Amino acid sequence: MAVIQKSLRIPEEVVREIERISAETRNDFSSVANELLRESVRIHRCPGIVFTEGVRGRRARIAGTGIEVWEVVSTYQSVGKNIKRLCRAYHWMTDQQIQSALGYYKTYPEEVTRLITENEGWTRERLHRRHPFLPPNPS
């Protein structure tokens, strides 16, 4: 990805918050600021999507649900891209929340597809190799 240098005036309280996040995450100021800017642009383009920290880093989630976008899209694909079946599978979500997830997928398909592929690759054997303290076949 090409990087362009720009001069930017940042309010003091924003700088302090980025420095705090940088210290907590042990990432440099520029990396944290760029991640926050990237997320802000995505939130602006896709209302109803938020980014939160999870066990595998920051991920796009549907606001008010805690569910990651890739999960809804994976379900959508598994029901033959049938919106009525998707709505039944996530009956507690509003139409707007579901549309937000699908809209994010349409806008950032590579990211969502990568996450689906990563998560479909988990098998009991792979999980056991990664975490040998877990039983290979839970009873």
VOBA-1610 file (N, C-alpha, C; in pm, whole numbers, padded with zeros to 5 digits, always signed):
BEGIN
Met+00085-00117+00000Met+00000+00000+00000Met+00090+00124+00000Ala+00058+00216-00087Ala+00134+00341-00095Ala+00107+00426+00028Val+00209+00494+00074Val+00197+00581+00190Val+00228+00723+00146Ile+00145+00815+00186Ile+00163+00956+00154Ile+00181+01033+00284Gln+00282+01115+00288Gln+00306+01195+00407Gln+00225+01324+00398Lys+00151+01356+00503Lys+00071+01478+00512Lys+00098+01543+00647Ser+00093+01673+00647Ser+00102+01747+00773Ser-00040+01759+00827Leu-00055+01736+00956Leu-00188+01732+01014Leu-00185+01794+01153Arg-00279+01883+01179Arg-00290+01939+01315Arg-00390+01853+01392Ile-00345+01800+01504Ile-00428+01711+01584Ile-00450+01777+01720Pro-00575+01781+01766Pro-00601+01839+01898Pro-00523+01764+02007Glu-00480+01839+02105Glu-00396+01786+02212Glu-00458+01664+02281Glu-00588+01671+02310Glu-00652+01558+02379Glu-00655+01432+02292Val-00661+01448+02161Val-00657+01333+02070Val-00517+01273+02069Val-00416+01358+02067Val-00278+01310+02072Val-00255+01230+02200Arg-00301+01283+02312Arg-00284+01211+02440Arg-00352+01074+02436Glu-00471+01068+02377Glu-00542+00940+02371Glu-00470+00841+02279Ile-00420+00887+02166Ile-00344+00799+02077Ile-00217+00752+02146Glu-00151+00840+02220Glu-00031+00801+02295Glu-00064+00697+02402Arg-00179+00714+02467Arg-00222+00616+02568Arg-00245+00479+02505Ile-00317+00478+02393Ile-00344+00352+02323Ile-00212+00290+02275Ser-00124+00374+02225Ser+00006+00329+02178Ser+00085+00261+02290Ala+00086+00321+02406Ala+00157+00262+02521Ala+00093+00130+02564Glu-00041+00126+02566Glu-00111+00004+02608Glu-00088-00111+02512Thr-00089-00081+02384Thr-00077-00187+02283Thr+00066-00212+02239Arg+00157-00127+02285Arg+00299-00136+02247Arg+00317-00122+02096Asn+00234-00038+02036Asn+00247-00004+01895Asn+00288+00142+01885Asp+00357+00176+01777Asp+00402+00314+01765Asp+00284+00407+01734Phe+00304+00534+01761Phe+00201+00637+01745Phe+00142+00634+01604Ser+00227+00629+01504Ser+00182+00633+01365Ser+00092+00513+01332Ser+00130+00394+01377Ser+00048+00275+01351Ser-00090+00287+01414Val-00094+00332+01538Val-00222+00347+01608Val-00308+00453+01539Ala-00248+00567+01508Ala-00323+00675+01443Ala-00377+00629+01308Asn-00298+00557+01231Asn-00344+00508+01101Asn-00456+00406+01115Glu-00445+00317+01214Glu-00552+00220+01236Glu-00683+00291+01271Leu-00674+00390+01359Leu-00794+00465+01398Leu-00853+00542+01280Leu-00768+00600+01198Leu-00816+00670+01079Leu-00884+00574+00981Arg-00822+00458+00958Arg-00880+00357+00869Arg-01017+00314+00919Glu-01026+00287+01048Glu-01155+00246+01105Glu-01258+00356+01094Ser-01216+00479+01117Ser-01307+00592+01109Ser-01366+00606+00969Val-01282+00590+00868Val-01329+00597+00729Val-01429+00484+00703Arg-01401+00365+00752Arg-01491+00251+00730Arg-01624+00271+00802Ile-01619+00324+00923Ile-01742+00353+00998Ile-01823+00460+00925His-01756+00558+00871His-01823+00665+00796His-01891+00609+00670Arg-01822+00518+00602Arg-01876+00460+00479Arg-01984+00356+00506Cys-01979+00293+00622Cys-02071+00183+00654Cys-02137+00207+00790Pro-02237+00293+00796Pro-02305+00318+00924Pro-02359+00186+00983Gly-02352+00177+01113Gly-02399+00056+01180Gly-02289-00044+01209Ile-02167-00011+01168Ile-02052-00097+01192Ile-01961-00028+01293Val-01908-00106+01386Val-01813-00056+01484Val-01692-00150+01484Phe-01584-00104+01542Phe-01465-00187+01555Phe-01436-00205+01703Thr-01414-00328+01744Thr-01381-00356+01883Thr-01267-00456+01888Glu-01200-00454+02000Glu-01087-00544+02022Glu-01141-00682+02055Gly-01082-00782+01995Gly-01117-00921+02024Gly-00990-01001+02045Val-01004-01130+02060Val-00887-01215+02083Val-00793-01217+01964Arg-00843-01189+01844Arg-00761-01189+01724Arg-00743-01049+01666Gly-00753-00947+01752Gly-00733-00810+01707Gly-00865-00737+01687Arg-00856-00619+01629Arg-00974-00536+01607Arg-01048-00586+01485Arg-01179-00600+01499Arg-01261-00653+01391Arg-01387-00571+01375Ala-01439-00572+01252Ala-01566-00506+01222Ala-01679-00588+01283Arg-01763-00521+01361Arg-01878-00585+01424Arg-02003-00504+01395Ile-02117-00568+01411Ile-02244-00500+01391Ile-02277-00430+01522Ala-02297-00299+01514Ala-02324-00219+01634Ala-02441-00277+01713Gly-02422-00285+01844Gly-02528-00331+01932Gly-02542-00481+01943Thr-02453-00558+01877Thr-02468-00703+01879Thr-02345-00777+01930Gly-02227-00724+01907Gly-02105-00797+01940Gly-02070-00901+01835Ile-02154-00918+01732Ile-02131-01018+01628Ile-02044-00958+01519Glu-01944-01035+01477Glu-01856-00988+01371Glu-01925-00999+01236Val-01892-00906+01148Val-01952-00902+01015Val-01933-01033+00942Trp-01814-01091+00948Trp-01786-01214+00873Trp-01882-01326+00914Glu-01925-01329+01040Glu-02015-01435+01085Glu-02149-01427+01013Val-02203-01306+01001Val-02332-01288+00933Val-02316-01319+00784Val-02207-01275+00724Val-02186-01301+00582Val-02168-01449+00556Ser-02096-01518+00643Ser-02079-01662+00629Ser-02215-01733+00635Thr-02298-01691+00728Thr-02432-01749+00738Thr-02512-01718+00612Tyr-02503-01595+00564Tyr-02572-01553+00442Tyr-02534-01643+00325Gln-02406-01672+00313Gln-02360-01760+00206Gln-02410-01903+00227Ser-02414-01947+00353Ser-02457-02085+00380Ser-02606-02108+00359Val-02685-02000+00358Val-02830-02014+00332Val-02861-01975+00188Gly-02761-01984+00101Gly-02782-01958-00041Gly-02811-01812-00073Lys-02759-01722+00008Lys-02779-01577-00008Lys-02927-01540-00006Asn-03001-01615+00074Asn-03145-01590+00090Asn-03163-01498+00211Ile-03204-01376+00186Ile-03214-01275+00292Ile-03319-01313+00396Lys-03429-01377+00356Lys-03532-01417+00452Lys-03478-01523+00548Arg-03403-01618+00497Arg-03344-01720+00583Arg-03238-01660+00675Leu-03163-01563+00622Leu-03063-01495+00704Leu-03132-01421+00819Cys-03240-01352+00789Cys-03314-01279+00893Cys-03370-01375+00998Arg-03412-01492+00957Arg-03461-01592+01054Arg-03346-01643+01141Ala-03229-01661+01080Ala-03112-01710+01156Ala-03068-01608+01261Tyr-03085-01479+01229Tyr-03049-01372+01322Tyr-03175-01293+01358His-03274-01364+01406His-03407-01306+01432His-03405-01193+01533Trp-03305-01186+01617Trp-03298-01080+01718Trp-03237-00951+01663Met-03183-00957+01542Met-03122-00839+01483Met-03224-00764+01397Thr-03207-00634+01389Thr-03296-00554+01305Thr-03254-00569+01159Asp-03346-00534+01070Asp-03314-00536+00927Asp-03195-00445+00900Gln-03191-00332+00967Gln-03080-00236+00946Gln-02947-00297+00988Gln-02944-00371+01098Gln-02819-00433+01141Gln-02771-00536+01038Ile-02863-00614+00987Ile-02827-00713+00885Ile-02779-00644+00758Gln-02849-00540+00717Gln-02810-00465+00598Gln-02673-00398+00617Ser-02644-00355+00739Ser-02513-00295+00768Ser-02402-00397+00744Ala-02423-00520+00791Ala-02324-00626+00771Ala-02304-00655+00622Leu-02413-00668+00549Leu-02404-00698+00407Leu-02343-00581+00330Gly-02375-00459+00373Gly-02316-00341+00310Gly-02167-00334+00332Tyr-02123-00369+00452Tyr-01979-00370+00481Tyr-01910-00474+00391Tyr-01973-00589+00377Tyr-01918-00694+00291Tyr-01907-00647+00147Lys-02009-00578+00098Lys-02004-00527-00040Lys-01893-00424-00056Thr-01867-00347+00048Thr-01765-00242+00042Thr-01624-00298+00063Tyr-01609-00398+00149Tyr-01478-00455+00183Tyr-01480-00607+00169Pro-01509-00659+00049Pro-01523-00804+00033Pro-01395-00883+00061Glu-01279-00828+00028Glu-01154-00903+00050Glu-01131-00930+00198Glu-01155-00829+00280Glu-01135-00845+00425Glu-01229-00951+00482Val-01356-00941+00447Val-01456-01033+00501Val-01431-01175+00450Thr-01400-01190+00323Thr-01372-01322+00266Thr-01251-01385+00333Arg-01147-01305+00360Arg-01027-01356+00428Arg-01063-01410+00567Leu-01146-01336+00640Leu-01184-01380+00775Leu-01269-01506+00770Ile-01358-01516+00673Ile-01439-01637+00659Ile-01348-01756+00631Thr-01255-01739+00539Thr-01162-01847+00503Thr-01078-01889+00623Glu-01028-01791+00698Glu-00949-01822+00819Glu-01031-01904+00917Asn-01154-01864+00940Asn-01235-01930+01040Asn-01287-02066+00994Glu-01308-02083+00864Glu-01349-02214+00813Glu-01235-02314+00820Gly-01111-02264+00827Gly-00995-02352+00832Gly-00970-02417+00966Trp-01046-02381+01067Trp-01025-02440+01199Trp-01090-02577+01206Thr-01009-02677+01238Thr-01057-02813+01262Thr-01021-02849+01405Arg-01077-02959+01454Arg-01042-03005+01590Arg-00891-03032+01600Glu-00835-03090+01494Glu-00693-03122+01495Glu-00608-02995+01498Arg-00643-02899+01416Arg-00568-02773+01413Arg-00578-02702+01547Leu-00697-02702+01606Leu-00718-02640+01736Leu-00633-02710+01841His-00628-02842+01838His-00548-02918+01935His-00399-02890+01917Arg-00353-02881+01791Arg-00211-02849+01767Arg-00177-02710+01820Arg-00268-02617+01800Arg-00245-02478+01844Arg-00254-02466+01996His-00346-02543+02056His-00369-02538+02201His-00368-02682+02254Pro-00249-02740+02272Pro-00239-02881+02310Pro-00302-02915+02445Phe-00327-02815+02528Phe-00388-02840+02657Phe-00537-02872+02645Leu-00596-02844+02528Leu-00737-02875+02507Leu-00749-03021+02461Pro-00852-03091+02505Pro-00867-03229+02460Pro-00900-03232+02310Pro-00842-03331+02236Pro-00867-03335+02092Pro-01013-03367+02058Asn-01080-03444+02142Asn-01220-03477+02120Asn-01297-03455+02249Pro-01352-03335+02265Pro-01424-03308+02391Pro-01544-03402+02406Ser-01564-03446+02530Ser-01676-03538+02552Ser-01794-03470+02613
//
